[in-house]
Amino acid sequence: MSDSVTRKLPDLAAMDRFGAEIAAALRAEDVVALEGGLGAGKTTLARAIIAALGFEGEVPSPTFTIIETYDAPPLSVRVVHADFYRLERPEEVLEIGLDDYREDAALIAEWPDHAGGFAHEPGCLSIRLETAPKDGGSGRIAIVKGGADWLGRMP
């Protein structure tokens, strides 16, 4: 992993711009691992990425379904949006067939630690979202680390 970069996201428009930057660099086989507490903005950022890739409909949170898929076209790259919050054991990703879903697709993973994590993968872009930035500002901050495959593509 590269050194981390901190990005201020003071409002929803900044989150949308950040999502568009990620979408512009996203490739099949990449993982965008979204970390942070409840209400940190993981699903909001996932929605911004998926919308920037060309999806025009509503993007539901996959909290209950665990996995939602989005095809290319209309998206510029096929996406699997997963929320692993409800997994009790990382081994459950095998039971739900995550590897089959990921073939030729980018993965946007919320709560990646519940699935065993993805930071070891060279195509992983880890983003930790935090509320209440330390400087007293509003909105969120994103702490971003890119795997080797993100070299030169970091948003």
N, C-alpha and C positions, 0 to 999 in steps of 0.2 A: 504494500500500500504506500501511496505517496503521503507526504505531509498533508495535514488537514488545512482547509481553507474555510474561513468563517464568512458567511453571507448574511447580511441584514435583510429581513423581509418584513417591512413595517406595516404592510397592508395586503389585501387580497390581490390587488393589481401587481404588486411585486412578486407574490407567490405565482401568479399566472405567467409573468415574464420568466421567472426561474424555471417553471415547468416547460415553457417553450424552448428555453436554452437546452435543457436536458433532452427534450424530444428531438431537437435538431441534430444532436450527436448520437442518439440511441441507435443501436444495431441489434439484429437478432443475436441471441445468445447472451446479451448483456443482462445484468441484474441491477436494479435500482432498489437497494435495501433501505427502507424507511424506518427509522427508529425514533423513539420519543414516547412520552407518557400519553395517557388518554387526553384527547383534545389538543394535542400538539400541532396538528395540521397534516398528518400523514395522508389521510384520504383526500384532503383538499389538494395537496401537491400531486397525488396520483391522478386525480381528475384533471388537473391542469396539464399534465404530461399527455394523457390520453386525448384530451381535446386538441392539444397542439399537434398531435399526430394525425388529426383529421376526423375524429369521432364527433358527431354532431348531436347525439342523443344524451339522455341522462346516464350518468355513470354511478350505479349503485355501489354502496359499500359492500364488499364481500365478507363482512363480519360473520354472517350466518351461512352463506353458501361456500365460504372459504376461497373459492376460485371463480373468477369471471374471466371470460376470454373475449378478445376483440380481434377480428380478422383484418388482414390486408389483402386487397383493398376493402373498405375505404381507408383504413389506416396505412401509413407509409411503411410500417413494420408491424407484424402480428404481435399482440401483447397479451400476456397472462397477468392479471391483477389478482394477487392473493393476500388474504389477511389471515395470518397464522395465530391470532390471539387465542382462539379457542382450542388450539392443539395442546394436549396434555404432555405429549412426548414427541421429540423430534422425529422418531421413527414413523410417526403417523403420516409424514409426507409421502412415504412409500405406499401406504395404504390408499391414499387419495390419488396416486398416480401422477405426482408432480412432474417427474421426468418426461412422461408422455406429453403432458401439456406444454412443457418447455421447448420441445423440439422445434427449431426454426422460429423461435419467438423470444422476445425480450420479456423478462419477468420484473414486475413491480411488486415487491414484497413488503407488506406491513408486518411488524413484529417478527422480523427475520430470526431473532434469537429463539423463538418458539419452534422454529423449523431446523434448528441446528446451526443457523448462520450461513452466510454466503461470502463473507469477507475474504476467505481463502481463494476465491475464484478471481482470476485476472480481469474478468469482465464486470466485476462488482463495483458499483458506485454506491458507497455507504453515505447516507445522509441522516444525521441526527438533528431532529427539530426540537427546539426548546422555546418555551414561552417566557415572557418577562425577561427580556435581555438584561444583562448585568449593568448596562449603561443607563438603565431606567427608562429606555424607550418603549414604544408599544410594538405589538406584533410578535414576530418570531425571529429567531436566528437559526441558520442552518450551518451545521458543521459538516463539511464535505470531504470525503477521502475517496480517491479513485484507485482502483487496481491498475496493474501494469497496462492493460488494454485501453485504459482511459487516458493514458499519456498523450497530451496534445489535443484531447477532446473535452477536457474538464470544463463544466459550465461555470 
